[in-house]
Amino acid sequence: MKLGEYMQRYIFDVVSVNDVTFHLELREDLRARKAKNWERVSHSLKEQTNPLYPDIPATDFGGGGLFATVNDLLKIYHGVL
């Protein structure tokens, strides 16, 4: 079982969250709402061109790469606590 499947069954479904995924390529609705990454260049900011985590990961990575809304992330934290 992939990590994302496990988390869906035993965490996300339990706390009733829907806006969470490791795979933005499968969730265009979440991709459209994704916050942009910014980096400081001299005395200004510019949109980051090479993000740390790619939008399409090779695998579900437990150390990062989960995309979620703030409300759903708080539900997950509350459920775990």
LINDARA-V758997 format. One record per residue. RES is the residue in three letters. PSI is psi in radians with two decimals (none if undefined). NEAR is the number of other ideal C-beta (glycine too) atoms within 8 Angstrom. Layout:
res = <RES,RES>
psi = <PSI,PSI>
near = <NEAR,NEAR>
//
This chain:
res = <MET,LYS,LEU,GLY,GLU,TYR,MET,GLN,ARG,TYR,ILE,PHE,ASP,VAL,VAL,SER,VAL,ASN,ASP,VAL,THR,PHE,HIS,LEU,GLU,LEU,ARG,GLU,ASP,LEU,ARG,ALA,ARG,LYS,ALA,LYS,ASN,TRP,GLU,ARG,VAL,SER,HIS,SER,LEU,LYS,GLU,GLN,THR,ASN,PRO,LEU,TYR,PRO,ASP,ILE,PRO,ALA,THR,ASP,PHE,GLY,GLY,GLY,GLY,LEU,PHE,ALA,THR,VAL,ASN,ASP,LEU,LEU,LYS,ILE,TYR,HIS,GLY,VAL,LEU>
psi = <2.30,2.71,-0.75,-0.69,-0.76,-0.84,-0.63,-0.84,-0.78,-0.14,-1.09,-0.80,-0.64,-0.71,0.14,0.96,2.50,-0.42,1.13,2.40,2.74,-0.26,1.54,-0.46,-0.33,-0.11,1.38,-0.54,-0.67,-0.66,-0.69,-0.43,0.09,2.35,2.53,2.65,2.41,2.65,2.59,2.30,1.89,-2.04,0.38,3.12,2.57,2.68,2.35,2.28,-0.43,1.46,2.68,-0.78,2.24,2.69,-0.48,1.65,2.71,-0.54,2.92,2.07,2.05,-0.29,-0.05,3.02,0.03,2.28,2.28,2.76,2.81,-0.78,-0.77,-0.64,-0.69,-0.63,-0.71,-0.86,-0.78,-0.74,-0.66,-0.69,none>
near = <3,7,10,10,8,9,10,9,8,7,11,11,8,7,10,6,10,6,9,12,11,10,9,11,7,5,10,5,7,12,10,6,6,8,3,6,8,8,8,6,6,4,2,6,6,7,7,9,3,3,7,4,7,5,7,6,10,2,6,10,9,4,4,6,9,7,10,11,9,6,7,12,10,8,11,14,8,8,9,6,4>
//
